[in-house]
Structures are given as C-alpha cells and as structure tokens.
Amino acid sequence: MWSRLPLGEELRGELGAPRRVRRLGSSPRSRVWRAELSGSAVVVKQFVDGPDAADRYAREVTALQLASTVDPPVVPALLGTDPGERVLVLEHVEDRKPRADWVVDYATALARLHAATSGDTRRTLPAWSGPGQDDIDSFVGLARTLGAAVPAGARDELDGLVDRLSRMEGTALLHGDPCPGNDLHTSTGVRFIDFEQAAQGNGLVELAYLRIGFPTCWCSTVPHSETLEAAEAAYRMSWQKATGTEVQGDLTDACAGWLLRGDALVERAERETTDHLARIPNHDWKWGTATARQRLAHRLHIVSQLTIEGGQLQNLGRLTAALCDIMRTRWPTLEPLPVQRP
C-alpha cells in the first residue's frame, strides 16, 4: 500500500519513509492518505489531474503558507510540497466533536484566518469574484416566472449591489469554501483545511455563510438566532484584536450577493453549466442536507429580514418578501434548513 503513496524521493529524504499508510475519503478532485513519517502522523494530499489542478494546488499552498503565521494555529502545519506531482504533506490534526455552539469557535477562528494576510496578497491569490449581470438576469427571471411583481427600482438596486460587491475593499485571506467539515475542532481551537478555492477579498462574504446557510456547502445549516448573534460578535471582536481595526463592509450586501448566485445551489462539479435558478419552478433537487428550494427560501427570508427597514435594497426587500410568500403557498411542505450540523 505504501508504494502507492505519491511521495517522491526528495520528500522521503526530508520527512522520512512512510509507514501505516491508509487511504482516506476525499472529493473527486484529490486523493488523500494518512501515514506516519518519522513517527509523526501526517496527511498527504495529491491534486487529481484536471484543467484547474495546478491553480487549485497553488491556491492551497499559498493559503497555507500565509495562514502559517497565525498563533495559535488556524491551519495544520505544511510540512512539505512537491509541485511536480501536486502533492502536499500536512501535519495530522486530531478532530473532535464540535460543541453545540460550534459556530462561535468557528467564527472566532475564521476572523483570525482572514487576518492572516500581508501587503503582497494581491499578487499571490486571485481576487474574490462576486455575482454579475447574468446572475441578476437569472434572479429577476425567476421572480417573474414565479409570478412576483418586480418593484420599480429593484433592477437598479441589484445593479448597484453587484457594483458595490465588485468594489468591496478587503485583503482578507478567504478560505473559498469554509464549510462544516473543512473546520477541524481541536483542543486548541479550530483549524481549517482544503484551501483549493482560496482568494483575497473582504471577510464579510464568508462571515455571511452563517446567516445565509453555508451556500457553497453540501451541509447547509443555520444556527439558532442567539448563537448566530454570538458568533458574529465573536468574529468582529476577533478581527479587531488581530488587526486593530473594525470590520469594514456591509453584511446585508454580502448576504444578498449569495442570494443571486444560482451556482450556490449545486455542488462544484455542476457549477457554470446552466441557469440553476431557472430550474427551481419545475424541479427541486437534493444536495447534501437540503434541497435547492429549501436553500433558496432561506436566503430569500434572510435578505427580506435584513432589508425590512429600507436602505439601499428596500425594493429588493419587498421582492424577496413577496417571493417568500409565493414559495410558501406554492410548496407548503417546504421545510426550513436544519439547525444541526451533520
């Protein structure tokens, strides 16, 4: 079995000969093993061939290197790399069952991860990419198909939203897919893994995951309101402690941006293939812990609540509230998102 481990002679010389090798489950985009090198438990990850394999590998290595400056750690230590084989060797971290209010620990560590940045981040990681005009068209088209009257001014608000998100300031180290399962809960805090989609941007686009239901994740969940508020406060406090600055940006905009993303209703392999919002009226599909309609209904509700007092998205607020009512009437058995992580 050990001979199948993609560990070249150079890494073997640096880290030792592998023992007790065991293949672990992983996504189709990678192969992962647990092994022992010089008596220490490690994880070996190899990126599977594909058109974006080199980019995913480079993002993960860069993100791990940037995050390695944080103490206490928020990522496993990167012990070795082999760019030719797209292999990295990581410290093995013992994961334990998260606490009931795990999102507070999660948010605290997420802020510290986001703060692990430097002035040259713009040259080492790509910028986060938000929704675009096609996403606006899809959302407005869905609203009309479902029979909602699109308020005058809603389209202008959505154009403004997309523009603001594209210009949202921030040099945070974004995980790219900060899902339950990509967070390891240890005795010394949370550590994040799987940085294949890491980017640079404003941390609020990932803090929004807690309210909007973990949009890029198979395990879509939503914490109780009291825990959610505690987690968001913990994020802001942790960011301020790490950077000496207040969190900048608009959480409402960040949540509304995820509402527009039809690709955030399907797993990664199906993204950028079709207009997934357009499928909603005639088809519902299960992905992980929730269906597409469950996810969309939750996002509509959150945005309608965040915009209830007006502001820059008051017409979008009216539209999302109307769509919530339409979905409840059209699909009365639609259940809320689960509150427990799997």
QUIMO-V163722 format. One record per run of one state. SS is the DSSP state (@ for helix, = for strand, . for the rest). FROM is the first residue (numbers start at 1). LEN is the number of residues. If there is no record, write none. Layout:
ss=SS from=FROM len=LEN
ss=SS from=FROM len=LEN
//
This chain:
ss=. from=1 len=1
ss=@ from=2 len=3
ss=. from=5 len=4
ss=@ from=9 len=7
ss=. from=16 len=2
ss== from=18 len=7
ss=. from=25 len=5
ss== from=30 len=8
ss=. from=38 len=2
ss== from=40 len=8
ss=. from=48 len=5
ss=@ from=53 len=15
ss=. from=68 len=7
ss== from=75 len=1
ss=. from=76 len=2
ss== from=78 len=5
ss=. from=83 len=4
ss== from=87 len=5
ss=. from=92 len=10
ss=@ from=102 len=13
ss=. from=115 len=6
ss=@ from=121 len=4
ss=. from=125 len=2
ss== from=127 len=1
ss=. from=128 len=5
ss=@ from=133 len=13
ss=. from=146 len=8
ss=@ from=154 len=13
ss=. from=167 len=5
ss== from=172 len=3
ss=. from=175 len=8
ss== from=183 len=4
ss=. from=187 len=2
ss== from=189 len=4
ss=. from=193 len=6
ss== from=199 len=3
ss=. from=202 len=2
ss=@ from=204 len=4
ss=. from=208 len=1
ss=@ from=209 len=4
ss=. from=213 len=8
ss== from=221 len=1
ss=. from=222 len=3
ss=@ from=225 len=19
ss=. from=244 len=7
ss=@ from=251 len=10
ss=. from=261 len=1
ss=@ from=262 len=4
ss=. from=266 len=2
ss=@ from=268 len=3
ss=. from=271 len=6
ss=@ from=277 len=3
ss=. from=280 len=6
ss== from=286 len=2
ss=. from=288 len=2
ss== from=290 len=2
ss=@ from=292 len=15
ss=. from=307 len=7
ss=@ from=314 len=17
ss=. from=331 len=7
ss== from=338 len=1
ss=. from=339 len=4
//
